[in-house]
């Protein structure tokens, strides 16, 4: 295990781990939706000329999953320094920057913080894994 780098994170590592947990939950929900696509198919009985898809409308309704919305709101509530730190951690974890270049990553992340940080991060494939790898690389 490498010794921790001396980096000034604007976010508590526990908060970053909360983002990781939320991002994993969002990712898991997306994967489950993709696996369950066969449930949406309708079978057609050519002999009786009708569909054979039976359902109970209320039973098939899913409870609204707010995990994605919660993650978006949490990220949107960050100030520029915090949002910059979160993006920089993801960039280090993704390999865009080395851990010892965290200050440069942070400066670049703050510059790009003009747009929607939540849309940018939530659009990043493997966000949770990049954040975890970033924390590990920084020794946090």
Secondary structure, DSSP 8 states (H G I E B T S, - for coil): ---------SS-HHHHHHHHHHHHHHHHHHHHHHHGGGGG---EETTTTEE-----HHHH------HHHHHHHHHHTS-HHHHHHHHHHHHHHHTSS-GGGHHHHHHHHHHHTTS-HHHHHHTSTTHHHHHHHHHHHHT-
